[in-house]
Amino acid sequence: MTDIDDHHQQLQRDAHFLCSDQRMDTELVDTLVLQLNRIYPQILSDKEAHRFRNLSVPTKVRLAELLKHLHGKGEEACHEFYRGLHIHAEDVYSSLPSRVIQRDMEDPKWTYNVEICPERYMLNDRGTLFFLSCFSFIACIAMLYYYREGETLRCTGPFLHCSAARLSKDVLISYAEVGKQ
């Protein structure tokens, strides 16, 4: 289906959606009727426009009658209705069933063309809080070991020897220098 494809049939399919959509309020229907009447009087005469703008008739009834009338007028009338709807209520126009089908037909492989997001690689499933708590624990022990005021933490030597090798090259070098003294 393209934009020039049979608007007459599209209006027939979209009529139920348009009549049931809450966004098609009195103001929008009146705006569409006025546009069709003023710009295209051959589609909607003054008498017909007055009938479709009668506020004593509920909006849904007036809209249903307008759509039936435009459907009877032919392809050009239906096309101009869609054009007016596109201008005045683009959100309604883009959510029409015929427009949704048209978008799907334009790119049927759209769902397959979506870029696949690379998976996040995690070393474990415990999350960031676990990592931060472990890192903080190791950092605290390292600080206690290096800045202790005596020989209170003598038993942490072998433990820190292994952890220092894993933390970074700089920590390992500083550990070796402290060990020599």
C-alpha positions in Angstrom: 0.0 0.0 0.0 1.3 3.4 -0.9 0.0 6.9 -0.2 -1.6 7.0 -3.7 -3.2 3.6 -3.1 -6.9 3.5 -2.7 -7.8 5.9 0.1 -11.4 4.9 -0.5 -10.7 1.4 0.8 -8.4 2.7 3.6 -11.2 4.9 4.9 -13.6 2.0 4.9 -11.1 0.0 7.1 -10.2 2.9 9.3 -13.8 4.1 9.9 -14.3 2.0 13.0 -11.0 3.0 14.6 -11.8 6.7 13.9 -15.2 6.5 15.4 -14.0 4.8 18.5 -10.9 6.9 19.1 -11.2 9.3 22.0 -8.8 11.8 20.3 -11.5 12.4 17.6 -13.2 15.0 19.7 -15.7 17.7 18.6 -13.0 20.3 18.0 -11.1 18.1 15.6 -14.2 16.9 13.7 -15.2 20.6 13.3 -11.8 21.5 12.1 -11.8 18.7 9.5 -15.3 19.7 8.3 -14.3 23.3 8.0 -11.1 22.5 6.1 -13.0 20.3 3.7 -15.7 22.9 3.3 -13.5 25.9 2.8 -10.7 24.4 0.7 -12.7 21.8 -1.2 -16.3 23.0 -1.5 -16.9 20.5 -4.2 -16.3 17.7 -1.6 -18.3 19.3 1.2 -20.9 22.0 0.5 -22.0 24.7 3.0 -25.2 22.8 3.7 -23.4 19.5 4.3 -20.8 21.2 6.5 -23.5 22.8 8.6 -25.1 19.4 9.0 -21.8 17.8 10.2 -21.1 20.7 12.6 -24.5 20.4 14.4 -23.6 20.3 18.1 -27.0 18.8 19.0 -25.9 15.5 17.4 -23.2 13.6 19.3 -19.7 13.8 17.8 -19.4 10.1 17.2 -22.6 10.1 15.2 -21.5 13.1 13.2 -18.1 11.6 12.5 -19.7 8.3 11.3 -22.0 10.2 9.0 -19.1 12.3 7.7 -17.0 9.2 6.9 -20.0 7.6 5.2 -20.5 10.8 3.2 -16.9 11.0 2.2 -16.8 7.3 1.3 -19.7 8.0 -1.1 -18.0 11.0 -2.7 -15.1 8.9 -3.9 -11.3 8.7 -3.9 -10.5 12.4 -3.9 -12.7 13.2 -0.9 -11.2 10.3 1.1 -7.7 11.5 0.2 -8.4 15.0 1.3 -9.9 13.8 4.6 -6.6 11.9 5.2 -4.6 14.9 4.3 -6.6 17.1 6.7 -6.2 14.5 9.5 -2.5 14.4 8.9 -2.2 18.1 9.2 -4.5 18.6 12.2 -4.0 15.4 14.2 -0.7 13.7 13.2 -0.8 11.4 16.3 -4.2 10.0 15.2 -3.1 9.8 11.6 0.0 7.8 12.4 -1.9 5.4 14.6 -4.5 4.5 12.0 -4.6 0.8 11.2 -4.0 1.4 7.5 -0.9 3.5 8.4 0.4 0.9 10.8 0.0 -1.8 8.1 1.7 0.5 5.6 4.7 1.0 7.8 5.0 -2.7 8.3 4.8 -3.4 4.6 7.4 -0.7 3.8 10.0 -2.5 5.9 8.8 -6.1 6.6 12.2 -7.2 7.9 12.4 -4.3 10.4 12.4 -6.6 13.3 15.3 -8.5 11.8 17.3 -5.5 11.0 17.4 -4.2 14.6 21.0 -4.1 15.7 21.6 -6.9 18.2 23.0 -5.4 21.4 26.1 -7.1 22.6 25.6 -9.0 25.8 27.1 -7.7 29.0 29.9 -9.9 30.1 30.0 -10.3 33.8 32.6 -12.3 35.8 29.9 -13.2 38.3 26.3 -12.5 38.9 26.7 -10.9 42.3 26.7 -7.3 40.9 28.6 -4.1 41.6 27.8 -3.9 45.3 29.6 -7.2 46.0 32.6 -6.1 43.9 32.8 -2.8 45.8 32.5 -4.4 49.2 35.3 -6.9 48.3 37.5 -4.2 46.9 36.9 -2.0 50.0 37.8 -4.9 52.3 41.1 -5.6 50.5 41.9 -1.9 50.4 41.3 -1.6 54.1 43.5 -4.6 54.9 46.3 -3.2 52.6 46.1 0.1 54.3 46.2 -1.5 57.8 49.2 -3.6 56.8 51.2 -0.7 55.2 50.3 1.9 57.8 50.3 -0.1 61.0 51.8 1.2 64.2 53.7 -1.8 65.1 53.5 -5.5 64.7 49.8 -5.9 65.4 48.9 -7.4 62.0 51.7 -9.9 61.5 49.3 -12.6 60.3 48.2 -10.6 57.3 51.5 -10.9 55.5 50.8 -14.1 53.5 47.3 -12.9 52.7 48.5 -9.5 51.4 51.3 -11.1 49.5 48.7 -12.9 47.2 46.3 -10.0 47.0 49.0 -7.4 46.3 50.1 -9.4 43.2 46.5 -9.2 41.9 45.7 -5.6 42.7 48.2 -3.9 40.5 51.8 -3.7 39.5 52.4 -0.6 41.6 51.1 -2.2 44.8 53.3 -5.3 44.1 56.4 -3.1 43.7 55.7 -1.1 46.9 55.1 -4.4 48.8 58.5 -5.7 47.6 60.2 -2.4 48.8 58.4 -2.6 52.1 59.4 -6.2 52.5 63.1 -5.4 52.0 63.2 -2.9 54.8 
